Amino acid sequence: MFGSKDLQPSTSPFFSQHLPPQPIRYEASLQLLGLKLTHLILAVRFADKGEKAASEMRRLYPKANIEVWALDLCSYDSVQTFAHKASIRLQRIDNVILNAGRARLQYNKVESTGHEETFQVNYLSTILLAILLLPILKRKAPPPPPPWGKPAHLTISSAALTLACKLLPIFPDDPANFDRGETYRVSKLLAHLFIWTFVDYVSADDVVINLADPAFVRGTDFARDLESSRGAKLAFSLFALVGGARSPPQVGTSCYIEALVNQGKESHGCFLMSWKVHPYAKRVIQKVWDETLADFEFANTRGIIESMRSWG
């Protein structure tokens, strides 16, 4: 099987250098549309921004059906509503990318859940959505159904910074535990630890689940939370310069698309970094599994996960 590095440079519009830099989620959508995707759902927190992006995509790909759905990862109700909508509205789901992310400089509590925002968005709500989507992806996979056809794929955004995480992966809900440099890393590390056990319950014949790291990418809006701190913004820019940040964003985005489209059942449960399978950061796995599911009791996530195992 060929990987992204083995392929000739793409001639699709999303790799045309005249296009301005865009958020990775926008680039991922364009790359999928360039691969003849016929139906795309954009999950957005702000409808006006989503519709603006969708209108440009419709101009470039007029034959595609592009919808904008509301999804606020600071709200468990919104996550559950989104999953329910997918269950009743969609006849088929081939692929899902969960790549929302936050990197707060200051402690910010999500009042509806009681959790710190970076941790809430990057880990808790992302994992909850993944769990809720699992049985839906199983039922609505591309025909014919598994094991004869191709199972649906679910790719979760990760980061190489997990490998350099120093703090223990304890839920950082106490402001005293918040560290602007480590909380983001911890939020991504926790997904590694949860997925480690998660895939024991889910067969690759049902849904292929993997984590993908696009590396540090220049030209995105990832540093939007740094605007209020001139020093932090300067440090971020210097890190991008000396750290070999990928540019344009289309290059980093291709890591997501490769994990979603090229990688098959052999990537189930894998952490893919720069188009290659990389070892996990393994720490306190059982503790993370138990505490995460305890927080999700309201959504019966244990029952959902156990039901996936029973399908074998």
Wavefront OBJ file of the C-alpha trace (Angstrom):
o trace
v 0.000 0.000 0.000
v 1.301 3.440 -0.924
v 1.516 6.289 1.567
v 1.388 10.018 0.983
v 5.154 10.288 0.434
v 5.010 7.760 -2.399
v 2.447 9.717 -4.419
v 3.145 12.321 -7.078
v 2.320 15.965 -6.208
v -1.408 16.564 -6.344
v -2.947 18.770 -9.026
v -6.189 19.282 -7.093
v -7.241 22.892 -6.295
v -6.437 22.551 -2.595
v -2.723 22.308 -3.387
v -2.701 25.347 -5.664
v -0.363 27.890 -4.152
v -2.594 30.847 -5.047
v -5.053 29.846 -2.331
v -4.501 31.733 0.946
v -3.635 29.824 4.135
v -6.703 28.413 5.875
v -7.505 26.556 9.097
v -6.681 22.848 8.930
v -10.363 21.929 9.179
v -11.017 23.958 6.023
v -8.082 22.404 4.189
v -9.181 18.912 5.236
v -12.616 19.569 3.771
v -11.135 20.769 0.478
v -8.854 17.763 0.219
v -11.754 15.365 0.776
v -13.874 17.202 -1.785
v -10.933 16.986 -4.188
v -11.076 13.202 -3.736
v -14.672 13.227 -5.119
v -16.490 13.374 -1.780
v -20.168 13.942 -2.577
v -21.577 14.813 0.871
v -19.726 16.830 3.516
v -20.900 17.835 6.991
v -19.090 20.792 8.573
v -19.441 20.699 12.360
v -19.024 24.282 13.598
v -19.440 26.281 16.773
v -20.290 29.518 14.951
v -22.836 29.119 12.146
v -21.887 32.335 10.322
v -18.247 31.282 9.959
v -19.308 27.805 8.906
v -21.642 29.111 6.233
v -18.955 31.441 4.906
v -16.544 28.505 4.508
v -19.280 26.307 3.030
v -20.209 28.910 0.412
v -16.615 28.999 -0.856
v -16.484 25.189 -0.962
v -19.758 25.097 -2.901
v -18.266 27.505 -5.420
v -15.258 25.239 -5.917
v -17.273 21.994 -5.854
v -20.814 22.822 -7.040
v -21.832 19.162 -7.387
v -21.132 18.323 -3.732
v -23.765 18.480 -1.015
v -22.179 20.583 1.759
v -24.070 21.108 5.031
v -23.265 23.115 8.154
v -24.289 21.581 11.498
v -23.943 23.156 14.934
v -21.517 21.542 17.376
v -20.212 23.188 20.539
v -17.657 20.999 22.301
v -18.077 23.079 25.451
v -21.553 21.569 25.782
v -22.380 17.908 26.373
v -25.944 18.635 25.244
v -24.630 19.919 21.911
v -22.448 16.819 21.465
v -25.396 14.508 22.128
v -27.677 16.504 19.830
v -25.132 16.331 17.022
v -24.750 12.556 17.347
v -28.530 12.081 17.431
v -28.918 14.216 14.317
v -26.339 12.097 12.502
v -28.239 8.978 13.536
v -31.585 10.107 12.143
v -30.554 12.327 9.216
v -27.739 10.461 7.473
v -28.181 7.284 5.469
v -24.450 6.597 5.166
v -21.242 7.751 6.888
v -17.863 6.845 5.417
v -15.407 8.973 7.387
v -15.251 11.241 10.426
v -12.437 13.606 11.445
v -12.541 14.991 14.989
v -9.996 17.795 14.941
v -11.367 20.616 17.094
v -8.736 22.027 19.409
v -8.051 24.699 22.026
v -4.844 25.933 23.647
v -5.738 28.406 26.398
v -3.152 30.675 28.005
v -5.285 31.188 31.108
v -7.508 28.871 33.117
v -11.053 29.003 31.784
v -13.816 26.901 33.312
v -16.723 25.568 31.236
v -19.647 26.295 33.525
v -21.995 23.654 32.111
v -19.542 20.795 32.796
v -17.223 22.162 35.475
v -14.109 21.263 33.455
v -11.228 23.398 32.170
v -11.867 24.417 28.541
v -8.761 23.032 26.807
v -9.287 19.707 28.527
v -13.032 19.794 27.783
v -12.678 20.458 24.048
v -9.532 18.526 23.175
v -10.287 15.455 25.255
v -13.608 14.967 27.030
v -16.076 16.172 24.400
v -14.010 14.711 21.566
v -13.970 11.275 23.192
v -17.662 11.476 24.109
v -18.545 12.274 20.495
v -16.364 9.398 19.280
v -18.172 6.970 21.596
v -21.637 8.211 20.616
v -20.800 7.975 16.907
v -19.467 4.395 17.088
v -22.749 2.476 16.776
v -23.945 4.983 14.170
v -20.811 4.445 12.074
v -21.265 0.692 12.417
v -24.853 0.870 11.105
v -24.211 3.413 8.373
v -20.861 2.196 7.002
v -20.306 2.155 3.221
v -22.202 -0.716 1.561
v -21.919 -3.635 1.507
v -21.693 -3.883 5.311
v -18.547 -5.196 7.067
v -16.761 -7.547 6.968
v -17.218 -7.643 3.185
v -17.088 -3.911 2.554
v -14.897 -1.122 3.879
v -15.655 -0.108 7.488
v -16.171 3.530 8.380
v -13.094 5.418 9.595
v -12.838 7.744 12.595
v -9.644 9.809 12.877
v -8.939 11.934 15.961
v -6.527 14.859 15.952
v -3.434 14.268 18.080
v -0.060 15.907 18.662
v 3.584 14.911 18.925
v 3.745 17.040 22.080
v 2.110 14.155 23.940
v 5.481 12.423 23.834
v 7.052 15.268 25.828
v 4.275 15.628 28.394
v 5.670 16.101 31.918
v 2.575 16.319 34.094
v 0.626 13.291 35.205
v -2.588 13.072 33.157
v -4.869 14.175 35.980
v -8.007 16.112 35.042
v -6.851 19.781 35.331
v -10.128 21.174 36.697
v -8.483 22.847 39.674
v -6.939 26.203 38.631
v -3.913 25.246 40.738
v -3.240 22.363 38.327
v -3.440 24.547 35.214
v -0.197 25.091 33.328
v -0.300 27.014 30.065
v 2.517 24.936 28.633
v 1.344 21.507 29.784
v -2.453 21.498 29.827
v -2.656 21.277 26.037
v -0.181 18.383 26.019
v -2.099 16.578 28.749
v -5.391 17.030 26.886
v -3.888 15.255 23.877
v -2.049 12.629 25.934
v -5.290 11.537 27.584
v -6.737 10.597 24.195
v -3.768 8.252 23.653
v -4.400 6.563 26.964
v -8.136 6.216 26.401
v -7.835 4.890 22.830
v -5.332 2.292 24.069
v -8.170 0.494 25.863
v -11.011 1.700 23.648
v -9.941 -0.321 20.608
v -10.117 -3.546 22.639
v -13.896 -3.093 22.520
v -14.189 -2.128 18.854
v -13.373 -4.417 15.942
v -11.602 -2.921 12.925
v -14.256 -4.734 10.863
v -16.841 -2.411 12.430
v -15.061 0.956 12.675
v -11.390 1.833 12.132
v -10.219 4.278 14.810
v -6.852 6.025 14.707
v -5.071 9.173 15.902
v -3.218 11.467 13.503
v -0.733 14.261 14.157
v -0.344 16.909 11.410
v 2.747 18.307 13.219
v 3.228 22.017 13.819
v 1.654 23.854 10.886
v 2.265 27.481 9.977
v -0.570 29.587 8.535
v -3.527 28.272 10.567
v -5.654 29.878 13.283
v -4.366 27.573 16.017
v -2.707 30.511 17.807
v -5.930 32.531 17.980
v -5.906 32.417 21.778
v -2.464 34.038 21.844
v -3.659 37.341 20.399
v -4.038 38.866 23.863
v -0.424 38.115 24.809
v 2.252 39.777 22.682
v 5.032 37.800 24.360
v 3.314 34.452 23.849
v 2.518 35.295 20.237
v 6.178 36.191 19.583
v 7.381 32.977 21.246
v 4.923 30.970 19.145
v 6.191 32.627 15.940
v 9.825 31.949 16.857
v 9.007 28.317 17.634
v 7.360 28.007 14.225
v 10.464 29.450 12.588
v 13.121 27.346 14.309
v 10.964 24.239 14.775
v 10.475 23.641 11.070
v 6.734 24.265 11.009
v 5.023 22.852 7.953
v 3.854 25.309 5.345
v 1.477 25.649 3.628
v -1.248 24.125 5.856
v -2.182 21.703 3.060
v 0.914 19.634 3.890
v -0.003 19.104 7.539
v -3.628 18.485 6.615
v -2.594 15.631 4.343
v -1.607 13.696 7.499
v -5.278 13.620 8.504
v -6.468 12.658 5.046
v -3.843 9.911 4.713
v -4.946 8.424 8.054
v -8.567 8.605 6.992
v -8.352 7.463 3.373
v -5.127 5.509 2.795
v -4.795 3.716 6.113
v -6.826 0.524 6.427
v -7.661 -1.886 9.227
v -3.968 -2.216 10.074
v -4.075 1.340 11.466
v -6.845 0.536 13.973
v -5.798 1.928 17.346
v -2.608 3.474 15.947
v -1.025 6.871 16.516
v 0.062 8.160 13.102
v 2.664 10.907 13.134
v 3.897 12.412 9.859
v 2.307 9.593 7.827
v 3.942 6.818 9.881
v 2.815 4.647 12.797
v 4.425 5.860 16.014
v 4.460 4.372 19.552
v 1.972 5.620 22.113
v 2.817 7.610 25.195
v 1.839 4.933 27.754
v 0.981 6.140 31.272
v -1.689 5.387 33.893
v -4.007 3.939 31.263
v -6.604 2.303 33.529
v -7.016 5.433 35.672
v -7.755 7.573 32.618
v -10.236 4.992 31.270
v -12.178 4.730 34.537
v -12.307 8.455 35.326
v -13.320 9.402 31.795
v -16.223 6.949 31.633
v -17.312 8.008 35.114
v -17.719 11.553 33.778
v -19.855 10.229 30.915
v -22.324 8.187 32.988
v -25.161 10.496 31.899
v -24.740 9.278 28.299
v -24.512 5.527 29.055
v -21.115 5.348 27.373
v -20.174 2.136 29.196
v -23.239 0.481 27.709
v -22.414 1.767 24.228
v -18.844 0.495 24.418
v -19.864 -2.896 25.800
v -22.413 -3.249 22.997
v -19.646 -2.716 20.420
v -17.709 -5.628 21.930
v -20.786 -7.883 21.843
v -21.196 -7.336 18.093
v -18.058 -9.386 17.383
l 1 2 3 4 5 6 7 8 9 10 11 12 13 14 15 16 17 18 19 20 21 22 23 24 25 26 27 28 29 30 31 32 33 34 35 36 37 38 39 40 41 42 43 44 45 46 47 48 49 50 51 52 53 54 55 56 57 58 59 60 61 62 63 64 65 66 67 68 69 70 71 72 73 74 75 76 77 78 79 80 81 82 83 84 85 86 87 88 89 90 91 92 93 94 95 96 97 98 99 100 101 102 103 104 105 106 107 108 109 110 111 112 113 114 115 116 117 118 119 120 121 122 123 124 125 126 127 128 129 130 131 132 133 134 135 136 137 138 139 140 141 142 143 144 145 146 147 148 149 150 151 152 153 154 155 156 157 158 159 160 161 162 163 164 165 166 167 168 169 170 171 172 173 174 175 176 177 178 179 180 181 182 183 184 185 186 187 188 189 190 191 192 193 194 195 196 197 198 199 200 201 202 203 204 205 206 207 208 209 210 211 212 213 214 215 216 217 218 219 220 221 222 223 224 225 226 227 228 229 230 231 232 233 234 235 236 237 238 239 240 241 242 243 244 245 246 247 248 249 250 251 252 253 254 255 256 257 258 259 260 261 262 263 264 265 266 267 268 269 270 271 272 273 274 275 276 277 278 279 280 281 282 283 284 285 286 287 288 289 290 291 292 293 294 295 296 297 298 299 300 301 302 303 304 305 306 307 308 309 310 311 312
